[in-house]
Amino acid sequence: MIPRSPLRAALWSLVLTAVWLGVAQAQPPATPAAATPAAEVEEKPPPVVAIGDVAGASDTLAARLAEIDSQLDTADLSAEVAARLESLDEDIERAQARLEVIFSRQLRSGDVTGAAANWERLDGRLSDFKTSLGELATDLDGWLSELGEADELWKRSRASARQAKAPPAVMERIDGNRKSLAATKRAVEKTRNTVLDLQAKVGERRKAVNDAREQIERAQRELSGRLRTAQTPPLWASEVSRDTVQHNLERVGQDMANLTHTLADYAVEHHVRMILHLLLAIGLSLLFAHARENLDEAQGDPAQAETALRALAMPRVAGVFFALFLTPYLHPERTPGFSLVVYLAALPLWWLVVRGLLDKSLHAPALAIVLLSLAEILRIALSGLELLSRLATLCEAVIGFVGILWLRRPARIQRLPELLGGLPWFRALNMWMRLCLALFAAAFLAELFGYTALSDVLILVPIWGSLSGGALVAMVRIAEAVFRSLIDAGSLDALHMVKSRRQTFLSVVRRLFRVLGFAAWVYILLLATQLLPPFREAVAGLLSADLAMGPLGLSVGNILAFVLTLWIAWLISRFVAFTLDQEIFSRVDMPTGVPFALATFARYTVLVLGFLAAVAMLGFSMDKMTLMVSALGVGIGFGLQNVVNNFVSGILLLFERPVRVGDMVELPQLFGVVEHIGIRASTVRTFSGSDVIVPNGDFISARVVNWTLSDRKRRIDLPVRASFGTDPERVIEVLSRVEREHPDVIDDPEPQVLFTGFGESALEFEIRAWTEGVVPSVRSSLAVAVNRGLLDAGIATPYTQREVTVRMETPPGSDQP
């Protein structure tokens, strides 16, 4: 009998497997069988093409050989590869000549940085070349193997056909197939030999490139170690001869020619990428112009709108500047000449964009940053003229130092918080100006006494830091303005969570942009000053530092990873719950309480998974974690019974949903609305305004009255009294009319007016009306309407009547009668 359910089938499979294994283990090991004579072994003969299939197989072979020949023509490497290798050889020769010039004179940070970028670009080109050649060589080896197997097949087929005395036409067809195979095989072998030769040449050039990169790495390490030593005599002791100046001028001319040549080669080789870069600039300009139009038409906070409009004061200029700032990511193989052109083009755009964000009184400092940056670019480009480069460094340090002192005058610095738009920006700028003052002074002294390597680093920090900082502030403001325009224009209203939380999203995105901008600024500053490698080493050393805690070995990196993982899991859990609530469940018709339960369960699932991942970051294996949880389970069960009880009760509340968020519940000495259901306790807000924390166990174990579990219909019982002698039918008619006309009284169930009996001093009636509103307010408004209706109908509502008899007794012995 075959089991029907999958579970039963799996159980039967396990049982049969266990039985089979037991039988196999119980059997004694089998003795090796006697050797079978060779004559008795039946060998399968190799395949051959039958005589009747020769025509069809020949057509198939011809089609395949034509396909291989076509692919060989496409992969012809003779002319193209030779041209590319020749161009690459010229670039390598120029780079080697440039490297010799750099190492023949005093090492400068800018020279080493430019050389490192150039050789990295060359290594990238060789890597791409090696990858393409490797893929082609693999294809060629596969074709050769395929052709060899096909030749063996047709060789055997010819012998079989000859033995079977096949017709001459068949034999000629087979011989023709073998000739075609041989010709194609020779062509493939020739191409493979060419590819192997090219791979060898590429390997030789990669060795040269790797040697050059090792030299540059040693130079970078040497520069880092030479920050404490003087590389040249003090400026007043420097001697410059006419021959040295002429020789340096020739080197500078060679450097300029090299930059121009590499720029032209890069433009020719990557013209498609440059066209795409231009299209990106045009697209960003149009996007920013459209965002500016949306901001002009939008109605919002005037202060924030003014800031956004100033960020997009020149949208087309901002679009081009934004595109130029993305050059390192769009052109990873850029040459130093291309980088120089981009920097020179970006400086005036930087001035136009940043000027729109600043007050007119701060335009002069911004222009000074542009001029200092231009001087620094030219100083790096003319670094072959050592004396001129040193004098330029001194001038830059003096101009920067004096400019900051001018900006920090008491009359001006008091206005900076107002001009910068807030105290936090002023504090950040004030700290940066103090640091730049110290760096300019230190760079001046270092260059004066011959510490050129140190002065290069010190002068780069304030200049490039101010330039990149201003650029990133402008880009962050532009990004914020574009996002704000999308929000104000309703472009993101399709997302419910954006439509319902506009200001929340604006503040979150604003903080995200600013954090990313600050991180990018730090990275650019470390990269420009050659401090990124030592910074990485310092961070790696800090993260790998051991924090031994008995037998438990931890590191700073493990602890930071643990904390970071928990924090990220917490953020993801909140985002998942928020997205489910706003985007998913708002579009799906679900029973009351189910969306909240699913969102809460998803949130805690993410938190649990994040906690497990964080524990794994500490180095705990999951099997040890399982044992630890099992051991702690008993202690938790006994020591934290109430907590575990409330925890399990919270899970039951979420899934069983006897109480939901928004329900009106009544517990002993408590009546209110459920505001929140947590994993341990829930919050009930009473009608007096107080929040009561109720353990989840009380909802499970105690008697709870849920007034809104099935629906929100409530009955209001309102007693009414009329004077004796009043017609009861008239009273019922008036009260029924008042019920029907009341806006908060529903028709289903149908409201009723009952004559309940004769009281001591009046006729007694009772109104039974149903409502879905707030019962106290509806009861009050209904009572007011009833009173008005009775007065209009002339029906009196009597007071309670009591007869009081006063008995006067004369005390004994009194003279009164």
URVEN-V218807 format. One record per pair of residues at least 4 apart in sequence whose C-alpha atoms are under 8 Angstrom apart, sorted by the first residue. I is the first residue (numbers start at 1). J is the second residue. If there is no record, write none. Layout:
i->[I:I]
j->[J:J]
This chain:
i->[2:3:3:3:4:4:5:6:7:8:9:10:11:12:13:14:15:16:17:18:19:20:21:22:23:36:36:37:47:48:48:48:48:48:49:49:49:49:49:49:50:50:50:51:51:51:53:54:54:54:54:55:55:56:57:58:58:58:58:59:60:61:61:62:62:63:64:65:65:65:65:66:67:68:68:68:69:69:70:71:72:72:72:75:76:76:77:77:77:77:78:78:79:80:81:82:83:84:85:86:87:88:88:89:90:91:91:91:92:92:92:93:94:94:95:95:95:95:96:96:97:98:98:98:99:99:100:101:101:102:102:102:102:103:106:107:107:107:107:107:108:108:108:108:108:108:109:109:109:109:109:109:109:109:110:110:110:111:111:111:112:112:112:112:113:113:114:114:115:115:116:116:116:117:117:117:118:118:118:118:118:119:119:119:119:120:120:120:121:121:121:121:121:122:122:122:123:123:123:123:124:124:125:126:126:126:126:127:128:129:129:130:130:130:131:132:133:133:133:133:134:134:135:136:136:137:137:137:137:138:139:140:140:140:140:140:141:141:142:143:143:144:144:144:144:145:146:147:147:147:148:149:150:150:151:151:151:151:152:153:154:154:154:154:155:155:156:157:157:158:158:158:158:159:160:161:161:161:162:162:166:166:167:168:169:170:171:172:173:174:175:176:177:178:179:180:181:182:183:184:185:186:187:188:189:190:191:192:193:194:195:196:197:198:199:200:201:202:203:204:205:206:207:208:209:210:211:212:213:214:215:216:217:218:219:220:220:221:222:223:223:226:226:226:226:227:227:227:228:228:229:230:230:230:230:231:231:231:231:232:232:232:232:233:233:233:233:234:234:234:234:234:235:235:235:235:240:240:240:241:242:243:244:245:245:246:247:248:248:248:249:249:249:250:251:251:252:252:252:252:252:253:254:255:256:257:258:259:259:259:259:260:260:261:262:262:262:262:263:263:263:263:263:264:265:266:266:266:266:266:267:267:270:271:272:273:273:273:274:275:276:277:277:277:278:279:280:280:281:281:281:281:281:281:281:282:282:282:282:283:283:284:284:284:284:284:284:285:285:285:285:285:285:285:286:286:286:286:287:287:288:288:288:288:288:288:288:289:289:289:289:290:291:291:291:291:291:292:292:292:292:292:292:292:293:294:294:294:294:294:295:295:295:295:295:295:296:298:298:298:299:300:300:300:301:302:303:304:305:306:307:307:307:308:308:308:308:308:308:309:309:310:310:311:311:311:311:311:311:311:312:312:312:313:313:314:314:314:314:315:316:317:317:317:317:318:318:318:318:319:320:320:321:321:321:321:322:322:323:324:324:325:326:327:327:327:328:328:334:334:335:336:337:338:339:340:340:341:342:343:344:344:345:346:347:347:347:348:348:349:350:350:350:351:351:351:351:352:353:353:354:354:354:354:354:355:355:355:355:357:358:358:358:358:359:359:359:362:363:364:365:365:365:366:367:368:368:369:369:369:369:370:370:371:372:372:372:372:373:373:373:373:374:375:375:375:376:376:377:378:379:379:379:379:380:382:383:384:385:386:387:388:389:390:390:390:391:392:393:393:393:393:393:393:394:394:394:394:394:395:396:396:397:397:397:397:397:397:398:398:398:398:399:400:400:400:401:401:401:401:401:402:403:404:404:404:405:407:407:408:408:409:410:411:412:413:415:416:416:417:417:417:417:417:418:418:420:420:421:422:423:424:425:426:427:428:429:430:431:432:433:434:435:436:436:436:437:438:439:439:439:439:439:440:440:440:440:441:442:442:442:443:443:443:443:443:443:444:444:445:446:446:446:446:446:447:447:447:447:451:452:453:454:455:456:457:457:457:458:459:460:460:460:460:461:461:461:462:463:464:464:464:465:465:465:466:467:468:468:468:468:469:469:470:471:472:472:472:472:472:473:473:474:475:476:476:476:476:477:478:479:479:480:480:480:480:481:482:483:483:484:484:485:486:486:486:487:487:487:487:487:490:492:492:493:493:494:495:495:496:496:496:497:497:497:497:497:498:498:501:502:503:504:505:506:507:508:509:510:511:512:513:514:515:516:517:518:519:520:521:522:523:523:524:525:526:526:526:526:527:527:531:532:533:534:535:536:537:538:539:540:541:542:542:543:543:543:543:544:544:544:545:545:545:546:546:546:546:547:547:547:547:548:548:548:548:549:549:554:554:554:554:555:556:557:558:558:558:558:559:559:559:560:561:561:561:561:562:562:562:562:562:563:563:564:565:565:565:565:565:566:566:566:566:566:567:568:568:569:569:569:569:569:569:570:570:570:570:571:572:572:573:573:573:573:573:573:574:574:575:576:576:576:576:577:577:577:577:577:578:578:579:579:580:580:580:580:581:581:581:581:581:582:583:584:585:585:585:590:590:591:592:593:593:593:593:594:594:594:595:596:596:596:597:597:597:598:598:599:600:600:601:601:602:603:604:605:606:607:608:609:610:611:612:613:614:615:615:616:616:616:620:620:621:622:623:624:625:626:627:628:629:630:631:632:633:634:635:635:636:636:636:637:637:640:641:642:643:643:644:645:645:646:646:646:646:646:646:646:647:647:647:647:648:649:649:649:649:649:649:650:650:650:650:650:650:650:650:651:651:652:652:653:653:653:653:653:653:654:654:658:659:659:659:659:659:659:660:660:660:661:661:661:661:661:662:662:662:663:663:663:663:663:663:664:664:664:664:664:664:664:665:665:665:665:665:665:665:665:665:666:666:666:666:666:666:666:667:667:667:667:667:670:671:671:672:672:672:672:673:673:673:673:674:674:674:674:675:675:675:675:676:676:676:677:677:677:678:679:680:680:681:681:681:681:682:682:682:682:683:683:683:683:684:684:684:684:685:685:685:685:686:686:686:694:695:696:697:697:698:699:699:707:707:708:708:712:712:713:713:713:713:714:714:714:714:715:715:715:715:716:716:716:716:716:716:716:717:717:717:717:718:718:718:718:718:719:719:719:719:720:720:720:720:721:721:721:721:721:721:722:722:722:722:722:722:722:722:722:722:723:723:723:723:723:723:723:724:724:724:726:726:726:727:728:728:728:729:730:731:731:731:732:732:732:732:733:734:734:734:734:735:735:735:735:735:735:736:736:736:736:737:738:738:738:738:739:739:739:739:740:740:740:742:742:744:744:744:744:745:745:745:745:745:746:746:746:746:746:746:747:747:748:749:750:750:751:751:751:751:752:752:752:753:753:753:753:754:754:754:754:755:755:755:755:756:756:756:757:757:757:758:758:758:759:759:760:761:761:761:761:762:762:771:771:773:774:775:776:777:778:779:780:781:782:783:784:785:786:787:788:789:790:790:790:791:791:810:810:810]
j->[9:8:9:12:8:9:9:10:11:12:13:14:15:16:17:18:19:20:21:22:23:24:25:26:27:40:41:41:153:153:154:156:157:160:53:54:57:153:154:157:54:157:161:161:166:170:57:58:170:173:174:59:173:60:61:62:173:174:177:63:64:65:177:66:177:67:68:69:180:181:184:70:71:72:143:184:73:184:74:75:76:188:191:136:80:191:81:82:194:195:82:194:83:84:85:86:87:88:89:90:91:92:122:93:94:95:122:262:96:122:209:97:98:258:99:115:118:119:100:212:101:102:115:255:103:115:104:105:251:106:107:111:112:107:231:111:112:219:223:453:112:223:383:452:453:456:113:220:223:453:456:457:529:530:114:380:456:115:380:383:116:216:219:220:117:530:118:336:119:216:120:213:216:121:335:336:122:333:334:335:336:123:209:212:213:124:213:333:125:332:333:334:335:126:209:333:127:206:209:210:128:333:129:130:202:205:206:131:132:133:202:134:199:202:135:136:137:195:198:199:138:199:139:140:195:141:192:195:196:142:143:144:188:189:191:192:145:192:146:147:188:148:185:188:189:149:150:151:181:185:152:153:154:181:155:178:181:182:156:157:158:174:177:178:159:178:160:161:174:162:171:174:175:163:164:165:166:171:166:171:170:171:171:172:173:174:175:176:177:178:179:180:181:182:183:184:185:186:187:188:189:190:191:192:193:194:195:196:197:198:199:200:201:202:203:204:205:206:207:208:209:210:211:212:213:214:215:216:217:218:219:220:221:222:223:224:530:225:226:227:453:230:231:453:454:451:453:454:451:454:451:449:450:451:452:450:451:452:453:238:450:451:452:237:238:449:450:238:447:448:449:450:447:448:449:450:244:245:387:245:246:247:248:249:385:250:251:252:384:385:253:384:385:254:255:384:256:382:383:384:385:257:258:259:260:261:262:263:335:336:337:264:337:265:266:335:336:337:267:335:336:337:338:268:269:270:271:334:335:338:271:274:274:275:276:277:330:331:278:279:280:281:323:330:282:283:284:323:285:319:320:321:322:323:324:286:316:319:320:287:319:288:316:319:320:322:323:289:315:316:317:318:319:320:290:315:316:319:291:319:292:312:315:316:318:319:482:293:312:315:316:294:295:481:482:485:486:296:309:312:313:315:482:485:297:298:485:486:488:489:305:308:309:484:485:488:309:485:488:489:488:304:305:488:305:306:307:308:309:310:311:357:481:312:477:478:480:481:484:313:481:356:357:353:356:357:474:477:478:481:318:478:481:353:356:318:352:353:356:319:320:321:349:352:353:322:349:353:478:323:324:349:325:346:349:350:326:475:327:342:346:346:330:331:332:342:332:334:338:339:339:340:341:342:343:344:377:345:346:347:348:374:349:350:351:370:374:352:370:353:354:370:471:355:366:367:370:356:357:474:358:366:470:471:474:359:360:363:366:474:362:363:419:420:363:419:420:366:367:368:369:403:407:370:371:372:403:373:463:466:467:374:467:375:376:396:400:463:377:463:464:467:378:379:392:396:380:396:381:382:383:389:392:393:389:389:389:389:389:390:391:392:393:394:447:452:395:396:397:443:444:447:455:459:398:443:444:447:448:399:400:459:401:440:441:443:444:459:402:440:441:444:403:404:437:440:405:436:437:440:441:406:407:408:433:437:409:412:413:412:413:413:414:415:416:417:419:420:426:421:422:423:425:426:422:423:425:426:425:426:427:428:429:430:431:432:433:434:435:436:437:438:439:440:461:462:441:442:443:458:459:461:462:444:458:459:462:445:446:455:458:447:454:455:456:458:459:448:455:449:450:451:452:454:455:451:452:454:455:455:456:457:458:459:460:461:529:530:462:463:464:465:528:529:465:525:529:466:467:468:525:528:469:521:525:470:471:472:521:524:525:473:521:474:475:476:517:518:520:521:477:517:478:479:480:513:514:517:481:482:483:513:484:509:510:513:485:486:487:506:488:506:489:490:491:492:491:492:493:498:502:499:498:499:498:499:499:499:583:500:582:583:501:578:579:582:583:502:505:505:506:507:508:509:510:511:512:513:514:515:516:517:518:519:520:521:522:523:524:525:526:527:532:528:529:530:531:532:535:531:532:535:536:537:538:539:540:541:542:543:544:545:556:557:555:556:557:558:555:556:557:555:556:557:553:554:555:556:553:554:555:556:552:553:554:555:553:554:558:559:618:619:559:560:561:562:617:618:619:563:617:618:564:565:614:617:618:566:614:615:617:618:567:614:568:569:610:611:613:614:570:607:610:611:614:571:572:610:573:606:607:609:610:611:574:606:607:610:575:576:606:577:602:603:604:606:607:578:603:579:580:599:602:603:581:599:600:602:603:582:599:583:584:584:585:595:599:585:586:595:596:599:586:587:588:589:590:595:594:595:595:660:597:657:660:661:598:655:657:599:600:654:661:601:654:655:602:654:603:604:654:605:654:606:607:608:609:610:611:612:613:614:615:616:617:618:619:620:620:621:622:624:625:625:626:627:628:629:630:631:632:633:634:635:636:637:638:639:640:640:641:644:641:644:644:645:646:647:680:648:649:697:650:679:680:681:695:696:697:651:679:680:696:652:653:680:696:697:699:700:654:677:678:679:680:681:696:697:655:679:656:657:657:658:659:660:696:700:660:677:709:663:665:674:699:706:709:674:677:709:673:674:675:676:677:673:674:675:673:674:706:707:708:709:671:672:673:674:706:707:708:671:672:673:674:704:705:706:707:708:670:671:672:704:705:706:707:671:702:703:704:705:686:686:687:684:685:686:687:684:685:686:687:682:683:684:685:682:683:684:685:682:683:684:681:682:683:682:696:695:696:693:694:695:696:693:694:695:696:691:692:693:694:691:692:693:694:689:690:691:692:690:691:692:698:699:700:701:702:702:703:704:712:714:712:713:772:773:770:771:772:773:770:771:772:775:768:769:770:771:767:768:769:770:771:775:779:766:767:768:769:766:767:768:779:783:764:765:766:767:764:765:766:767:762:763:764:765:797:798:726:731:762:763:764:765:795:796:797:798:761:762:763:795:796:797:798:761:762:763:730:731:795:731:732:755:763:733:734:735:790:795:736:753:754:755:737:738:789:790:793:739:753:767:786:789:790:740:751:752:753:741:742:785:786:789:745:751:769:782:745:747:751:782:785:771:772:773:778:751:769:770:771:772:750:751:769:770:771:772:751:770:770:770:769:770:767:768:769:770:767:768:769:765:766:767:768:765:766:767:768:763:764:765:766:764:765:766:763:764:765:762:763:764:763:764:800:798:799:800:801:798:800:775:778:778:778:779:780:781:782:783:784:785:786:787:788:789:790:791:792:793:794:795:796:795:796:814:816:817]
